[in-house]
Amino acid sequence: MKELQDTMEVTQLEAVINDYISREFVQDATLLPLANATPLLDTGVLDSLSLLRLVLFVQERFGIVVDDVDLVPEHFASVDAICAYLRSRTGETVAHGEGHG
């Protein structure tokens, strides 16, 4: 039962991040629906300003602080990369903190 719950939480995390990026930053409708593996920086979905807005959203939504050392393209290259970074930073906190905000 826990595995099913973990799978649902993982899906929710991706959905929250994907939805926010799709709503706030995707200018090219041909990129929608946005795949979790879509390269956000390479496709121009994210630029330096939108990356900062995304970092602020992540910090507020999930209650973490993104350190300067973590502001690297690898952590924000795709929805999958963002979620992997969040999980590495917060573990269970991300999955259980989604209902807040």
C-alpha positions in Angstrom: 0.0 0.0 0.0 2.9 2.4 0.8 4.3 1.9 -2.7 1.0 2.9 -4.3 0.9 6.0 -2.0 4.5 6.9 -2.9 3.7 6.5 -6.6 0.7 8.9 -6.3 2.8 11.4 -4.4 5.5 11.3 -7.0 2.9 11.9 -9.7 1.5 14.8 -7.8 4.9 16.4 -7.4 5.5 16.2 -11.2 2.0 17.5 -11.8 2.4 20.5 -9.5 5.7 21.6 -11.1 4.6 20.8 -14.7 1.3 22.7 -14.2 3.0 25.8 -12.8 5.6 25.9 -15.6 3.0 25.3 -18.3 0.8 28.0 -16.9 3.4 30.6 -16.2 6.2 30.2 -18.7 5.3 28.2 -21.8 4.9 30.7 -24.7 4.9 28.1 -27.5 1.6 26.2 -27.5 3.2 23.4 -29.6 5.1 22.5 -26.4 1.8 21.7 -24.6 1.1 19.5 -23.0 4.6 19.8 -21.5 6.4 16.5 -21.1 8.3 16.1 -17.8 11.4 15.3 -19.8 11.2 18.5 -22.0 14.5 20.4 -21.8 13.2 23.7 -20.3 16.3 25.8 -20.8 17.2 24.4 -24.3 13.7 25.0 -25.6 13.5 28.6 -24.2 10.7 27.8 -21.8 12.9 29.1 -19.0 15.3 32.0 -19.2 17.2 33.7 -16.3 14.2 35.7 -15.1 11.7 32.8 -15.3 14.2 30.6 -13.6 14.3 32.9 -10.6 10.5 33.0 -10.5 10.4 29.2 -10.6 12.9 29.1 -7.7 10.7 31.5 -5.7 7.7 29.3 -6.4 9.5 26.1 -5.3 10.8 27.8 -2.1 7.3 29.1 -1.2 5.4 26.0 -2.3 7.6 23.4 -0.6 9.1 25.4 2.2 12.8 24.9 1.2 15.6 27.3 0.5 17.4 26.9 -2.8 21.0 27.7 -2.0 23.1 29.6 -4.5 25.3 26.5 -5.0 22.1 24.7 -6.1 21.2 27.2 -8.8 22.7 25.2 -11.6 21.2 24.3 -15.0 21.2 20.6 -14.2 18.7 21.0 -11.3 16.2 23.0 -13.5 16.8 21.3 -16.9 13.3 19.6 -17.0 10.4 18.9 -14.7 12.0 15.5 -14.0 15.2 17.2 -12.9 13.4 19.8 -10.7 11.5 17.0 -9.0 14.7 14.9 -8.5 16.4 18.0 -7.0 13.4 18.6 -4.7 13.4 15.0 -3.5 17.1 15.1 -2.8 16.7 18.2 -0.7 13.6 17.4 1.3 12.9 13.7 1.1 9.4 13.1 2.5 8.7 16.8 3.2 8.0 17.5 -0.5 5.5 14.7 -0.9 3.7 15.5 2.3 3.9 19.3 2.0 1.9 19.4 -1.3 -1.4 20.0 0.4 -0.2 23.3 1.9 -0.1 26.6 0.1 
